[in-house]
Amino acid sequence: MKVYLVEDHESMRIILKRLLRRNFPGISVVGESASAETALEEIPVFKPNLVLVDISLPGMDGIEMVRRLKSCYPDLCILVVTGQEVDIYRQSALEAGAHDIISKDDDAPLLESIAALQPKHTISGND
């Protein structure tokens, strides 16, 4: 599975990469960005199966980024992560097209959501 990370805090990107690699040996982090704008340019190039998006980004927020990605790539899997209260953003994230919204404070739900996703969801439709 190819994953693209969108997180403005470098330390959190490092933590997420370690968590993914430790728990999912088949995962490859193909790209990462600190902003939605950069990610929107790079995601079509890297063609990930899964995009992990922080809800709070400088400039365009994670919810708007999810909307834009889903309008171009409706089959792309997107998980929103937040350090804030999940329930506050759940409806907005799901309506925008995210598969789920997960707290950064608990690894288990993130790992469960990733494990449940099928690698068939890509921009190109290929693994």
A tleap script that builds the chain and sets N, CA, C and O, in Angstrom:
source leaprc.protein.ff14SB
mol = sequence {
  NMET LYS VAL TYR LEU VAL GLU ASP HIE GLU
  SER MET ARG ILE ILE LEU LYS ARG LEU LEU
  ARG ARG ASN PHE PRO GLY ILE SER VAL VAL
  GLY GLU SER ALA SER ALA GLU THR ALA LEU
  GLU GLU ILE PRO VAL PHE LYS PRO ASN LEU
  VAL LEU VAL ASP ILE SER LEU PRO GLY MET
  ASP GLY ILE GLU MET VAL ARG ARG LEU LYS
  SER CYS TYR PRO ASP LEU CYS ILE LEU VAL
  VAL THR GLY GLN GLU VAL ASP ILE TYR ARG
  GLN SER ALA LEU GLU ALA GLY ALA HIE ASP
  ILE ILE SER LYS ASP ASP ASP ALA PRO LEU
  LEU GLU SER ILE ALA ALA LEU GLN PRO LYS
  HIE THR ILE SER GLY ASN CASP
}
set mol.1.N position { 0.850 -1.174 0.000 }
set mol.1.CA position { 0.000 0.000 0.000 }
set mol.1.C position { 0.896 1.236 0.000 }
set mol.1.O position { 1.869 1.307 0.750 }
set mol.2.N position { 0.562 2.194 -0.836 }
set mol.2.CA position { 1.310 3.449 -0.920 }
set mol.2.C position { 0.550 4.535 -0.154 }
set mol.2.O position { -0.646 4.741 -0.363 }
set mol.3.N position { 1.270 5.222 0.735 }
set mol.3.CA position { 0.659 6.226 1.609 }
set mol.3.C position { 1.325 7.576 1.387 }
set mol.3.O position { 2.540 7.669 1.217 }
set mol.4.N position { 0.505 8.614 1.393 }
set mol.4.CA position { 0.993 9.996 1.344 }
set mol.4.C position { 0.538 10.678 2.629 }
set mol.4.O position { -0.632 10.589 3.001 }
set mol.5.N position { 1.474 11.367 3.314 }
set mol.5.CA position { 1.181 12.047 4.582 }
set mol.5.C position { 1.087 13.551 4.382 }
set mol.5.O position { 1.938 14.155 3.730 }
set mol.6.N position { 0.043 14.152 4.951 }
set mol.6.CA position { -0.104 15.607 4.938 }
set mol.6.C position { -0.237 16.049 6.389 }
set mol.6.O position { -1.295 15.912 7.003 }
set mol.7.N position { 0.845 16.575 6.917 }
set mol.7.CA position { 0.930 16.948 8.334 }
set mol.7.C position { 1.928 18.091 8.453 }
set mol.7.O position { 3.058 17.985 7.975 }
set mol.8.N position { 1.514 19.186 9.090 }
set mol.8.CA position { 2.391 20.352 9.152 }
set mol.8.C position { 3.490 20.250 10.200 }
set mol.8.O position { 4.437 21.036 10.159 }
set mol.9.N position { 3.400 19.326 11.121 }
set mol.9.CA position { 4.439 19.148 12.135 }
set mol.9.C position { 5.357 17.994 11.729 }
set mol.9.O position { 4.932 16.841 11.654 }
set mol.10.N position { 6.612 18.323 11.472 }
set mol.10.CA position { 7.564 17.304 11.030 }
set mol.10.C position { 7.687 16.162 12.030 }
set mol.10.O position { 7.791 14.999 11.639 }
set mol.11.N position { 7.674 16.492 13.322 }
set mol.11.CA position { 7.793 15.442 14.338 }
set mol.11.C position { 6.626 14.453 14.253 }
set mol.11.O position { 6.821 13.256 14.463 }
set mol.12.N position { 5.434 14.931 13.951 }
set mol.12.CA position { 4.284 14.037 13.812 }
set mol.12.C position { 4.395 13.199 12.538 }
set mol.12.O position { 3.987 12.038 12.532 }
set mol.13.N position { 4.938 13.766 11.465 }
set mol.13.CA position { 5.152 12.967 10.250 }
set mol.13.C position { 6.121 11.818 10.538 }
set mol.13.O position { 5.921 10.696 10.072 }
set mol.14.N position { 7.162 12.104 11.301 }
set mol.14.CA position { 8.136 11.069 11.657 }
set mol.14.C position { 7.464 9.976 12.482 }
set mol.14.O position { 7.672 8.788 12.235 }
set mol.15.N position { 6.660 10.379 13.461 }
set mol.15.CA position { 5.939 9.412 14.303 }
set mol.15.C position { 5.002 8.554 13.458 }
set mol.15.O position { 4.966 7.333 13.614 }
set mol.16.N position { 4.249 9.185 12.570 }
set mol.16.CA position { 3.320 8.435 11.718 }
set mol.16.C position { 4.059 7.449 10.816 }
set mol.16.O position { 3.619 6.311 10.652 }
set mol.17.N position { 5.178 7.875 10.231 }
set mol.17.CA position { 5.948 6.972 9.369 }
set mol.17.C position { 6.455 5.766 10.154 }
set mol.17.O position { 6.366 4.632 9.682 }
set mol.18.N position { 6.980 6.007 11.337 }
set mol.18.CA position { 7.468 4.893 12.166 }
set mol.18.C position { 6.332 3.940 12.534 }
set mol.18.O position { 6.485 2.720 12.474 }
set mol.19.N position { 5.198 4.512 12.914 }
set mol.19.CA position { 4.039 3.704 13.290 }
set mol.19.C position { 3.587 2.832 12.117 }
set mol.19.O position { 3.317 1.643 12.288 }
set mol.20.N position { 3.508 3.420 10.945 }
set mol.20.CA position { 3.081 2.678 9.757 }
set mol.20.C position { 4.066 1.573 9.408 }
set mol.20.O position { 3.668 0.433 9.167 }
set mol.21.N position { 5.341 1.905 9.381 }
set mol.21.CA position { 6.359 0.919 8.995 }
set mol.21.C position { 6.460 -0.231 9.995 }
set mol.21.O position { 6.671 -1.382 9.612 }
set mol.22.N position { 6.307 0.089 11.272 }
set mol.22.CA position { 6.403 -0.941 12.313 }
set mol.22.C position { 5.225 -1.914 12.239 }
set mol.22.O position { 5.398 -3.113 12.457 }
set mol.23.N position { 4.043 -1.409 11.937 }
set mol.23.CA position { 2.832 -2.232 11.976 }
set mol.23.C position { 2.394 -2.782 10.627 }
set mol.23.O position { 1.617 -3.736 10.569 }
set mol.24.N position { 2.880 -2.195 9.550 }
set mol.24.CA position { 2.481 -2.616 8.207 }
set mol.24.C position { 3.718 -2.687 7.311 }
set mol.24.O position { 4.021 -1.722 6.610 }
set mol.25.N position { 4.436 -3.811 7.321 }
set mol.25.CA position { 5.669 -3.919 6.535 }
set mol.25.C position { 5.474 -3.656 5.042 }
set mol.25.O position { 6.415 -3.244 4.363 }
set mol.26.N position { 4.277 -3.886 4.527 }
set mol.26.CA position { 4.019 -3.673 3.110 }
set mol.26.C position { 3.721 -2.233 2.731 }
set mol.26.O position { 3.537 -1.925 1.553 }
set mol.27.N position { 3.671 -1.355 3.714 }
set mol.27.CA position { 3.352 0.051 3.443 }
set mol.27.C position { 4.601 0.797 3.009 }
set mol.27.O position { 5.688 0.607 3.555 }
set mol.28.N position { 4.416 1.642 2.023 }
set mol.28.CA position { 5.478 2.524 1.561 }
set mol.28.C position { 4.961 3.955 1.644 }
set mol.28.O position { 3.949 4.290 1.028 }
set mol.29.N position { 5.648 4.790 2.398 }
set mol.29.CA position { 5.289 6.209 2.445 }
set mol.29.C position { 5.943 6.838 1.221 }
set mol.29.O position { 7.158 7.034 1.180 }
set mol.30.N position { 5.117 7.149 0.228 }
set mol.30.CA position { 5.634 7.610 -1.063 }
set mol.30.C position { 5.827 9.110 -1.129 }
set mol.30.O position { 6.503 9.612 -2.027 }
set mol.31.N position { 5.239 9.833 -0.186 }
set mol.31.CA position { 5.400 11.282 -0.177 }
set mol.31.C position { 4.834 11.872 1.085 }
set mol.31.O position { 4.055 11.250 1.806 }
set mol.32.N position { 5.258 13.112 1.331 }
set mol.32.CA position { 4.761 13.818 2.504 }
set mol.32.C position { 4.858 15.308 2.256 }
set mol.32.O position { 5.687 15.781 1.478 }
set mol.33.N position { 3.990 16.034 2.937 }
set mol.33.CA position { 3.948 17.478 2.776 }
set mol.33.C position { 3.465 18.129 4.056 }
set mol.33.O position { 2.738 17.523 4.844 }
set mol.34.N position { 3.881 19.378 4.251 }
set mol.34.CA position { 3.429 20.165 5.393 }
set mol.34.C position { 2.233 21.034 5.035 }
set mol.34.O position { 1.687 21.718 5.901 }
set mol.35.N position { 1.816 21.020 3.764 }
set mol.35.CA position { 0.683 21.860 3.364 }
set mol.35.C position { -0.221 21.130 2.380 }
set mol.35.O position { 0.219 20.260 1.628 }
set mol.36.N position { -1.482 21.504 2.407 }
set mol.36.CA position { -2.458 20.926 1.482 }
set mol.36.C position { -2.130 21.307 0.044 }
set mol.36.O position { -2.269 20.497 -0.872 }
set mol.37.N position { -1.699 22.534 -0.139 }
set mol.37.CA position { -1.421 23.017 -1.493 }
set mol.37.C position { -0.331 22.180 -2.167 }
set mol.37.O position { -0.479 21.772 -3.320 }
set mol.38.N position { 0.756 21.929 -1.448 }
set mol.38.CA position { 1.832 21.101 -1.998 }
set mol.38.C position { 1.345 19.674 -2.222 }
set mol.38.O position { 1.638 19.065 -3.252 }
set mol.39.N position { 0.614 19.154 -1.270 }
set mol.39.CA position { 0.097 17.786 -1.384 }
set mol.39.C position { -0.792 17.627 -2.616 }
set mol.39.O position { -0.701 16.619 -3.316 }
set mol.40.N position { -1.642 18.601 -2.884 }
set mol.40.CA position { -2.534 18.510 -4.038 }
set mol.40.C position { -1.759 18.475 -5.352 }
set mol.40.O position { -2.234 17.908 -6.336 }
set mol.41.N position { -0.572 19.076 -5.376 }
set mol.41.CA position { 0.278 19.009 -6.566 }
set mol.41.C position { 0.990 17.662 -6.674 }
set mol.41.O position { 1.169 17.137 -7.773 }
set mol.42.N position { 1.397 17.102 -5.527 }
set mol.42.CA position { 2.216 15.889 -5.536 }
set mol.42.C position { 1.417 14.586 -5.578 }
set mol.42.O position { 1.895 13.594 -6.128 }
set mol.43.N position { 0.240 14.570 -5.020 }
set mol.43.CA position { -0.541 13.326 -4.945 }
set mol.43.C position { -0.808 12.711 -6.322 }
set mol.43.O position { -0.710 11.491 -6.455 }
set mol.44.N position { -1.142 13.497 -7.354 }
set mol.44.CA position { -1.331 12.875 -8.673 }
set mol.44.C position { -0.056 12.233 -9.230 }
set mol.44.O position { -0.128 11.306 -10.036 }
set mol.45.N position { 1.098 12.722 -8.802 }
set mol.45.CA position { 2.369 12.166 -9.260 }
set mol.45.C position { 2.677 10.846 -8.557 }
set mol.45.O position { 3.085 9.879 -9.198 }
set mol.46.N position { 2.479 10.807 -7.232 }
set mol.46.CA position { 2.826 9.630 -6.434 }
set mol.46.C position { 1.755 8.538 -6.454 }
set mol.46.O position { 2.053 7.380 -6.163 }
set mol.47.N position { 0.531 8.888 -6.790 }
set mol.47.CA position { -0.585 7.934 -6.893 }
set mol.47.C position { -0.709 7.004 -5.681 }
set mol.47.O position { -0.615 5.784 -5.823 }
set mol.48.N position { -0.918 7.575 -4.497 }
set mol.48.CA position { -1.043 6.733 -3.300 }
set mol.48.C position { -2.374 5.985 -3.260 }
set mol.48.O position { -3.337 6.353 -3.932 }
set mol.49.N position { -2.397 4.916 -2.445 }
set mol.49.CA position { -3.648 4.216 -2.147 }
set mol.49.C position { -4.395 4.929 -1.038 }
set mol.49.O position { -5.625 4.915 -0.981 }
set mol.50.N position { -3.618 5.560 -0.150 }
set mol.50.CA position { -4.160 6.163 1.060 }
set mol.50.C position { -3.480 7.494 1.325 }
set mol.50.O position { -2.264 7.624 1.186 }
set mol.51.N position { -4.280 8.483 1.708 }
set mol.51.CA position { -3.745 9.778 2.127 }
set mol.51.C position { -4.167 10.000 3.569 }
set mol.51.O position { -5.351 9.928 3.899 }
set mol.52.N position { -3.182 10.273 4.431 }
set mol.52.CA position { -3.449 10.667 5.815 }
set mol.52.C position { -3.326 12.175 5.878 }
set mol.52.O position { -2.279 12.731 5.547 }
set mol.53.N position { -4.398 12.846 6.304 }
set mol.53.CA position { -4.463 14.309 6.287 }
set mol.53.C position { -4.733 14.847 7.679 }
set mol.53.O position { -5.699 14.453 8.332 }
set mol.54.N position { -3.871 15.749 8.128 }
set mol.54.CA position { -4.132 16.469 9.375 }
set mol.54.C position { -5.268 17.453 9.114 }
set mol.54.O position { -5.336 18.065 8.048 }
set mol.55.N position { -6.142 17.599 10.074 }
set mol.55.CA position { -7.273 18.505 9.894 }
set mol.55.C position { -6.852 19.972 9.953 }
set mol.55.O position { -7.442 20.823 9.286 }
set mol.56.N position { -5.825 20.261 10.758 }
set mol.56.CA position { -5.371 21.644 10.949 }
set mol.56.C position { -4.062 21.852 10.207 }
set mol.56.O position { -2.996 21.446 10.670 }
set mol.57.N position { -4.159 22.484 9.062 }
set mol.57.CA position { -2.992 22.770 8.243 }
set mol.57.C position { -2.902 24.272 8.000 }
set mol.57.O position { -3.922 24.961 8.032 }
set mol.58.N position { -1.705 24.790 7.758 }
set mol.58.CA position { -1.604 26.205 7.394 }
set mol.58.C position { -2.216 26.416 6.012 }
set mol.58.O position { -2.092 25.551 5.144 }
set mol.59.N position { -2.857 27.527 5.804 }
set mol.59.CA position { -3.521 27.765 4.519 }
set mol.59.C position { -4.802 26.957 4.444 }
set mol.59.O position { -5.669 27.072 5.309 }
set mol.60.N position { -4.918 26.143 3.413 }
set mol.60.CA position { -6.099 25.300 3.244 }
set mol.60.C position { -6.150 24.246 4.348 }
set mol.60.O position { -5.150 23.588 4.632 }
set mol.61.N position { -7.320 24.090 4.965 }
set mol.61.CA position { -7.428 23.089 6.034 }
set mol.61.C position { -7.657 21.690 5.456 }
set mol.61.O position { -7.900 21.528 4.260 }
set mol.62.N position { -7.575 20.694 6.325 }
set mol.62.CA position { -7.699 19.311 5.902 }
set mol.62.C position { -9.046 18.960 5.301 }
set mol.62.O position { -9.118 18.154 4.373 }
set mol.63.N position { -10.115 19.551 5.813 }
set mol.63.CA position { -11.462 19.260 5.287 }
set mol.63.C position { -11.582 19.725 3.836 }
set mol.63.O position { -12.091 18.991 2.988 }
set mol.64.N position { -11.118 20.931 3.552 }
set mol.64.CA position { -11.169 21.438 2.178 }
set mol.64.C position { -10.285 20.599 1.261 }
set mol.64.O position { -10.641 20.349 0.110 }
set mol.65.N position { -9.150 20.170 1.762 }
set mol.65.CA position { -8.273 19.320 0.959 }
set mol.65.C position { -8.967 18.006 0.609 }
set mol.65.O position { -8.882 17.540 -0.527 }
set mol.66.N position { -9.650 17.413 1.581 }
set mol.66.CA position { -10.394 16.174 1.327 }
set mol.66.C position { -11.434 16.409 0.235 }
set mol.66.O position { -11.566 15.596 -0.680 }
set mol.67.N position { -12.171 17.511 0.322 }
set mol.67.CA position { -13.185 17.824 -0.710 }
set mol.67.C position { -12.556 17.870 -2.099 }
set mol.67.O position { -13.073 17.282 -3.049 }
set mol.68.N position { -11.442 18.573 -2.200 }
set mol.68.CA position { -10.788 18.719 -3.506 }
set mol.68.C position { -10.262 17.384 -4.028 }
set mol.68.O position { -10.410 17.071 -5.209 }
set mol.69.N position { -9.651 16.606 -3.146 }
set mol.69.CA position { -9.163 15.295 -3.579 }
set mol.69.C position { -10.303 14.401 -4.044 }
set mol.69.O position { -10.199 13.757 -5.088 }
set mol.70.N position { -11.379 14.356 -3.287 }
set mol.70.CA position { -12.500 13.478 -3.633 }
set mol.70.C position { -13.194 13.921 -4.916 }
set mol.70.O position { -13.751 13.090 -5.633 }
set mol.71.N position { -13.171 15.217 -5.214 }
set mol.71.CA position { -13.793 15.671 -6.462 }
set mol.71.C position { -12.999 15.191 -7.677 }
set mol.71.O position { -13.574 14.961 -8.741 }
set mol.72.N position { -11.691 15.041 -7.526 }
set mol.72.CA position { -10.847 14.559 -8.624 }
set mol.72.C position { -10.637 13.051 -8.596 }
set mol.72.O position { -10.528 12.415 -9.644 }
set mol.73.N position { -10.582 12.478 -7.392 }
set mol.73.CA position { -10.250 11.062 -7.216 }
set mol.73.C position { -11.248 10.423 -6.254 }
set mol.73.O position { -10.905 10.157 -5.103 }
set mol.74.N position { -12.462 10.176 -6.701 }
set mol.74.CA position { -13.517 9.706 -5.790 }
set mol.74.C position { -13.228 8.369 -5.111 }
set mol.74.O position { -13.801 8.089 -4.058 }
set mol.75.N position { -12.360 7.540 -5.679 }
set mol.75.CA position { -12.067 6.237 -5.080 }
set mol.75.C position { -10.871 6.250 -4.129 }
set mol.75.O position { -10.563 5.227 -3.517 }
set mol.76.N position { -10.205 7.375 -3.998 }
set mol.76.CA position { -9.027 7.472 -3.137 }
set mol.76.C position { -9.425 7.378 -1.668 }
set mol.76.O position { -10.368 8.039 -1.234 }
set mol.77.N position { -8.706 6.557 -0.903 }
set mol.77.CA position { -8.950 6.440 0.541 }
set mol.77.C position { -8.259 7.588 1.258 }
set mol.77.O position { -7.081 7.864 1.027 }
set mol.78.N position { -9.002 8.249 2.124 }
set mol.78.CA position { -8.458 9.370 2.887 }
set mol.78.C position { -8.865 9.206 4.340 }
set mol.78.O position { -10.045 9.048 4.656 }
set mol.79.N position { -7.871 9.244 5.222 }
set mol.79.CA position { -8.115 9.263 6.660 }
set mol.79.C position { -7.676 10.617 7.190 }
set mol.79.O position { -6.566 11.070 6.912 }
set mol.80.N position { -8.543 11.255 7.947 }
set mol.80.CA position { -8.226 12.535 8.578 }
set mol.80.C position { -7.761 12.249 9.997 }
set mol.80.O position { -8.375 11.460 10.716 }
set mol.81.N position { -6.674 12.894 10.394 }
set mol.81.CA position { -6.175 12.762 11.761 }
set mol.81.C position { -6.213 14.134 12.425 }
set mol.81.O position { -6.025 15.162 11.774 }
set mol.82.N position { -6.458 14.130 13.729 }
set mol.82.CA position { -6.539 15.394 14.447 }
set mol.82.C position { -6.037 15.243 15.872 }
set mol.82.O position { -6.177 14.190 16.495 }
set mol.83.N position { -5.459 16.303 16.364 }
set mol.83.CA position { -5.071 16.370 17.766 }
set mol.83.C position { -6.167 16.989 18.606 }
set mol.83.O position { -6.028 17.135 19.821 }
set mol.84.N position { -7.265 17.356 17.949 }
set mol.84.CA position { -8.398 17.980 18.620 }
set mol.84.C position { -9.494 16.936 18.859 }
set mol.84.O position { -9.310 15.753 18.572 }
set mol.85.N position { -10.603 17.376 19.374 }
set mol.85.CA position { -11.736 16.487 19.652 }
set mol.85.C position { -12.317 15.966 18.334 }
set mol.85.O position { -12.783 16.748 17.505 }
set mol.86.N position { -12.288 14.671 18.150 }
set mol.86.CA position { -12.737 14.033 16.911 }
set mol.86.C position { -14.201 14.332 16.617 }
set mol.86.O position { -14.549 14.637 15.476 }
set mol.87.N position { -15.055 14.249 17.615 }
set mol.87.CA position { -16.496 14.405 17.390 }
set mol.87.C position { -16.871 15.771 16.833 }
set mol.87.O position { -17.887 15.899 16.150 }
set mol.88.N position { -16.075 16.781 17.110 }
set mol.88.CA position { -16.353 18.128 16.599 }
set mol.88.C position { -16.284 18.152 15.075 }
set mol.88.O position { -17.050 18.868 14.430 }
set mol.89.N position { -15.374 17.376 14.499 }
set mol.89.CA position { -15.117 17.425 13.058 }
set mol.89.C position { -15.638 16.213 12.293 }
set mol.89.O position { -15.574 16.191 11.063 }
set mol.90.N position { -16.147 15.212 12.989 }
set mol.90.CA position { -16.531 13.961 12.328 }
set mol.90.C position { -17.486 14.178 11.151 }
set mol.90.O position { -17.224 13.695 10.050 }
set mol.91.N position { -18.579 14.891 11.369 }
set mol.91.CA position { -19.565 15.066 10.306 }
set mol.91.C position { -18.965 15.794 9.108 }
set mol.91.O position { -19.178 15.383 7.967 }
set mol.92.N position { -18.221 16.863 9.350 }
set mol.92.CA position { -17.612 17.618 8.246 }
set mol.92.C position { -16.628 16.765 7.457 }
set mol.92.O position { -16.609 16.805 6.227 }
set mol.93.N position { -15.812 15.993 8.172 }
set mol.93.CA position { -14.817 15.154 7.499 }
set mol.93.C position { -15.484 14.082 6.647 }
set mol.93.O position { -15.088 13.858 5.503 }
set mol.94.N position { -16.487 13.426 7.197 }
set mol.94.CA position { -17.171 12.366 6.454 }
set mol.94.C position { -17.954 12.926 5.272 }
set mol.94.O position { -17.968 12.323 4.199 }
set mol.95.N position { -18.603 14.068 5.457 }
set mol.95.CA position { -19.333 14.694 4.352 }
set mol.95.C position { -18.390 15.134 3.239 }
set mol.95.O position { -18.765 15.123 2.066 }
set mol.96.N position { -17.172 15.519 3.596 }
set mol.96.CA position { -16.184 15.927 2.593 }
set mol.96.C position { -15.671 14.732 1.795 }
set mol.96.O position { -15.158 14.891 0.687 }
set mol.97.N position { -15.812 13.530 2.368 }
set mol.97.CA position { -15.402 12.330 1.658 }
set mol.97.C position { -14.349 11.488 2.349 }
set mol.97.O position { -13.893 10.489 1.792 }
set mol.98.N position { -13.953 11.874 3.559 }
set mol.98.CA position { -12.980 11.065 4.301 }
set mol.98.C position { -13.599 9.725 4.673 }
set mol.98.O position { -14.802 9.633 4.916 }
set mol.99.N position { -12.778 8.697 4.716 }
set mol.99.CA position { -13.253 7.378 5.147 }
set mol.99.C position { -13.432 7.331 6.646 }
set mol.99.O position { -14.285 6.602 7.152 }
set mol.100.N position { -12.622 8.116 7.370 }
set mol.100.CA position { -12.735 8.164 8.825 }
set mol.100.C position { -11.944 9.357 9.332 }
set mol.100.O position { -11.119 9.917 8.611 }
set mol.101.N position { -12.198 9.740 10.570 }
set mol.101.CA position { -11.422 10.759 11.263 }
set mol.101.C position { -10.977 10.145 12.578 }
set mol.101.O position { -11.772 9.550 13.305 }
set mol.102.N position { -9.690 10.299 12.871 }
set mol.102.CA position { -9.077 9.582 13.980 }
set mol.102.C position { -8.220 10.530 14.801 }
set mol.102.O position { -7.581 11.434 14.261 }
set mol.103.N position { -8.213 10.315 16.104 }
set mol.103.CA position { -7.386 11.110 17.008 }
set mol.103.C position { -5.921 10.709 16.881 }
set mol.103.O position { -5.597 9.530 16.745 }
set mol.104.N position { -5.047 11.703 16.929 }
set mol.104.CA position { -3.607 11.434 16.945 }
set mol.104.C position { -3.171 10.857 18.288 }
set mol.104.O position { -2.075 10.309 18.406 }
set mol.105.N position { -4.019 10.979 19.288 }
set mol.105.CA position { -3.658 10.572 20.645 }
set mol.105.C position { -3.774 9.074 20.898 }
set mol.105.O position { -3.349 8.597 21.951 }
set mol.106.N position { -4.337 8.324 19.960 }
set mol.106.CA position { -4.543 6.890 20.174 }
set mol.106.C position { -4.202 6.143 18.889 }
set mol.106.O position { -4.887 6.296 17.878 }
set mol.107.N position { -3.153 5.341 18.928 }
set mol.107.CA position { -2.701 4.622 17.736 }
set mol.107.C position { -3.664 3.539 17.268 }
set mol.107.O position { -3.780 3.297 16.067 }
set mol.108.N position { -4.353 2.888 18.192 }
set mol.108.CA position { -5.174 1.722 17.846 }
set mol.108.C position { -6.225 2.014 16.773 }
set mol.108.O position { -6.309 1.255 15.808 }
set mol.109.N position { -7.037 3.082 16.891 }
set mol.109.CA position { -8.034 3.332 15.837 }
set mol.109.C position { -7.407 3.611 14.468 }
set mol.109.O position { -7.950 3.206 13.440 }
set mol.110.N position { -6.274 4.295 14.458 }
set mol.110.CA position { -5.591 4.555 13.195 }
set mol.110.C position { -5.139 3.244 12.562 }
set mol.110.O position { -5.353 3.015 11.371 }
set mol.111.N position { -4.523 2.399 13.352 }
set mol.111.CA position { -4.054 1.112 12.842 }
set mol.111.C position { -5.212 0.245 12.367 }
set mol.111.O position { -5.101 -0.426 11.341 }
set mol.112.N position { -6.320 0.251 13.099 }
set mol.112.CA position { -7.500 -0.524 12.703 }
set mol.112.C position { -8.080 -0.012 11.389 }
set mol.112.O position { -8.455 -0.804 10.525 }
set mol.113.N position { -8.154 1.307 11.235 }
set mol.113.CA position { -8.703 1.883 9.999 }
set mol.113.C position { -7.830 1.549 8.802 }
set mol.113.O position { -8.340 1.212 7.733 }
set mol.114.N position { -6.523 1.639 8.973 }
set mol.114.CA position { -5.618 1.319 7.871 }
set mol.114.C position { -5.708 -0.162 7.521 }
set mol.114.O position { -5.741 -0.518 6.343 }
set mol.115.N position { -5.747 -1.015 8.516 }
set mol.115.CA position { -5.841 -2.457 8.270 }
set mol.115.C position { -7.115 -2.814 7.508 }
set mol.115.O position { -7.121 -3.758 6.718 }
set mol.116.N position { -8.184 -2.070 7.740 }
set mol.116.CA position { -9.469 -2.364 7.098 }
set mol.116.C position { -9.534 -1.905 5.642 }
set mol.116.O position { -10.389 -2.365 4.885 }
set mol.117.N position { -8.642 -1.008 5.250 }
set mol.117.CA position { -8.692 -0.473 3.892 }
set mol.117.C position { -8.081 -1.448 2.901 }
set mol.117.O position { -7.084 -2.111 3.186 }
set mol.118.N position { -8.691 -1.520 1.753 }
set mol.118.CA position { -8.187 -2.384 0.693 }
set mol.118.C position { -7.265 -1.570 -0.204 }
set mol.118.O position { -7.564 -0.412 -0.494 }
set mol.119.N position { -6.151 -2.147 -0.651 }
set mol.119.CA position { -5.221 -1.401 -1.485 }
set mol.119.C position { -5.718 -1.122 -2.895 }
set mol.119.O position { -4.977 -0.568 -3.707 }
set mol.120.N position { -6.951 -1.491 -3.202 }
set mol.120.CA position { -7.476 -1.239 -4.548 }
set mol.120.C position { -7.813 0.230 -4.770 }
set mol.120.O position { -8.015 0.644 -5.912 }
set mol.121.N position { -7.877 1.019 -3.719 }
set mol.121.CA position { -8.268 2.417 -3.843 }
set mol.121.C position { -7.060 3.285 -4.163 }
set mol.121.O position { -6.302 3.658 -3.267 }
set mol.122.N position { -6.881 3.605 -5.436 }
set mol.122.CA position { -5.793 4.479 -5.843 }
set mol.122.C position { -6.323 5.508 -6.814 }
set mol.122.O position { -7.471 5.435 -7.253 }
set mol.123.N position { -5.496 6.449 -7.139 }
set mol.123.CA position { -5.865 7.454 -8.130 }
set mol.123.C position { -6.052 6.790 -9.489 }
set mol.123.O position { -7.002 7.090 -10.212 }
set mol.124.N position { -5.130 5.880 -9.830 }
set mol.124.CA position { -5.185 5.265 -11.148 }
set mol.124.C position { -6.018 3.994 -11.180 }
set mol.124.O position { -6.336 3.483 -12.253 }
set mol.125.N position { -6.378 3.476 -9.988 }
set mol.125.CA position { -7.099 2.222 -9.921 }
set mol.125.C position { -6.177 1.022 -9.881 }
set mol.125.O position { -6.638 -0.118 -9.829 }
set mol.126.N position { -4.868 1.272 -9.903 }
set mol.126.CA position { -3.875 0.201 -9.831 }
set mol.126.C position { -3.263 0.171 -8.448 }
set mol.126.O position { -3.282 1.171 -7.730 }
set mol.127.N position { -2.709 -0.997 -8.068 }
set mol.127.CA position { -2.018 -1.101 -6.779 }
set mol.127.C position { -0.720 -0.434 -6.895 }
set mol.127.O position { 0.041 -0.394 -5.928 }
savepdb mol mol.pdb
quit
